[in-house]
Amino acid sequence: MTTSSDQRNEPPSAALRSRWLTALLPRVPSEGWSGRAATNAACDAGLNAGEQALAAPGGVRDLMEAFFDRADAETRTAIAAQDLLDMKIHERVAFGLRTWLDTLASEREAVRRASARAFWPFSAGDAAQRCWSVADMVWEAIGDTSDDYNRYTKRGLLTAVIPPIVAYWLTSPDSDAMDAFIAKRLRRAMWVGKTGGQFVKPVLDAFSRRPGPAA
């Protein structure tokens, strides 16, 4: 991943966090997302204790979040530069996911190390939040503007397939195998969405028609 060359509009905390993260990433493959690595990286970046507290009050957890936030921002930019009009929806979603993974490719070991810290498994709150964030980013980047129950259904289904896709991507498959795996997972998610929607939509519609409390 690359760092934006124009940080003039960033608040001081974001600029410091970006500087710290940039210094940390070369250490992650050998030291992991550890407190020691973060401390050493802060020294490398020339951050004093006060600047560290401002940049990442949550320590390593905040730096990991910043790492994935940076990838999300770069993915949005990359998708926006492409013409997706001739693509079907599932192709756009697959393209969005692949673009996100490609953005992370140069830091694959950092993602692997994040996995080792239970950042991705379903049982981790941080992982569930991050997967939802990625799903939301992909849908918005490819042009989804839904604001009804479909918005949450789409993001929920995509959230569920991100962990296995990341796990497979970490095995460093070739490009064709990766594309096939993504397509397979998305087909399964679409099938679940179509069959599940037959039961979920009437329930949500019924709730939406319920009268509000009497004045």
N, C-alpha and C positions, 0 to 999 in steps of 0.2 A: 504494500500500500504506500501511497505517497501522501505527503502533507501539503495542504493548500498553501500556495505561495503568498496569498493575500490574507493576513490575519489582522488587518487594521481595525476591523469592526468587532473583533472578539473581545469579550470582557477579560480583565486580567486573569481571573481564575482559569478560563478556558485556554488562554495562551500558555499559561504555566503548565496546565495539565497536558497540553499537546507536546510541549517541550520535554516534560518528564516522560511521557509515553514513548516518544521518539528515542530517548536515551535508554529506556527500559527494554524495548523490543529485541535488540541484539543479544540481551542477556537471557531472555526467556527460554530459548532452546536448551541452554545448559543449566540454568538456575531455576527455571519455572517461574510461575507467577507467585513469587515468594516475597516475604517481607525483606529478606536480605537483598534480593535482586532489586527491589524498589528503592531501598536505602542507598545501595551502590549507584543506581541510576540517577537518583536525586543529586548525589555528589557529582556524578559525571555532568549533569545538566546545570550544576551550579546553583541549586535551589537550597535556600536556608530553611530552617524549621517552620518559620512563619509562612513562607511561600508554599511549602509542602502542605500545610494545613489548609491554605486557601485553595490550592489546586485540587487536592483529593482528600477531603476530610475522612472519607471512608477507607483510605489507604488503597491496598491492592484491588479491592473490589471496585472502587471508582475507576481505577486505571484500566481494568478489564472492560468495564462498561464503555469507557472512552474508546478503547480499541475497536469494539464492535460498532459503536456510534460512528466512528470514522469510516468504517467499511460501508455502513448504511448510506452515509452522505455521498461517498464516492460512487456507490452503486446507483443512486438516484441520478447523479450527473451523467453517468455512462448510459443509463437507459434513456434519459431525456435526449441524448444526442442521436438516438436511433429512430427510424421510421417504422412504427409497429402496425400501421394501418392495414397492411395486407395479411397480418397474422391473426389466426383464430385465438380465442381467449386462452385456451390451454397452452398454446404455443407462446403467448406473451408471458404467461406465468412461468413456464419452463425457461424462457429467455431471461426473465428477471432473476430467477434462482441461480441460473448458470452465471449470470453477470456478477451476482453477489459472491459466489464461490470463486470466480476468477479474480475478483478484487482481493480476496483473502489468500489467494494462492501463494504469494510471496512470503506469507506469514503462517503457512500451514502448521508449523510446529507450535506456534503460539496458540492456535486453535486446539491442537491436540493437548497441549498443557492445560488449557482452559477446561477441556473435557475431563482431564484427570482430577481437576478440582470440583468435579460434579457441577460444572456450569451448564451442561446440556441435558443431563438426564431428566426425565419427567418428574421425578420426586423433588427436584430442587426448584424452589420458588423463583430464584434468579433465572434459571434456565427457561421456565415457562414464560416468564415475562419477556425474556430476550427473544424467544421463538415467536411470540405474538408480535413483538416489535418488528421483527424481520418480515413476517407475513404481511403486516400492515404496510410496511414500507414498499414491498413488492407490488401489492395490489394498487396502492396509490400511484406508484411510479409508472405502472402500465395503463393508468387512466381510469381506474375504478372510482366511481362517484356515488355508489349506492349508500343510502343512509337508513335503510330499513333492516329487517332481520337478516336479509341476505348479506349485509356487510359483515355481520358477526359470524354467520355460517361460513362464508368464504375464508375469513381469516382463521377461524377455528380449525377448519379442515386443513388449511395450509400449515398452520402451526403444528399439527400432529405429524406431518410428513417431514418436517425439517430435521428433527434429530436423526432418523435413519439415513436421510440423504447426507447429512454431515458425516455420520459415522462411516458411510461407504466412501465418501470423498476423501476421508483421511487415509484410506488404503491406497491412495494415489492410482486410481484406475485410469485407463486411457480415455481420451475425449469421447469416443463413440460409446464406450461402456457407461460412462457417466451420464451421457444424454439419455441412453436407454433406461438407466435406473430411475432417473428423474421422471421420464415419461411414464414408466410403469407405476411409480408411486402416485403421480398425479391422476392417472386413470382410475386407480383404486379410490382415491379421495373423491373424485367426481362421482363415482358410482355410489359411494356412501352418501354424498350430498344429495343426489337425486332421489335415492330411496328414503333417506331420513327426512328429507324435506316434505314428503307426502304426509308425514305425521306431525312434524314440528310446525309447519306453516298454519294449519287450522287452529292449533292451540294458541299460537302467538296472535293470530287474527282475532280469536275470541277474546283474549285479554285486551287487545287494543280497542274492542268495541264496548268493553265494560264501562258503565257510567261512573263518573267520579263521585266522591262523597257529597252528600247533600249539604247545601250551604247552611 
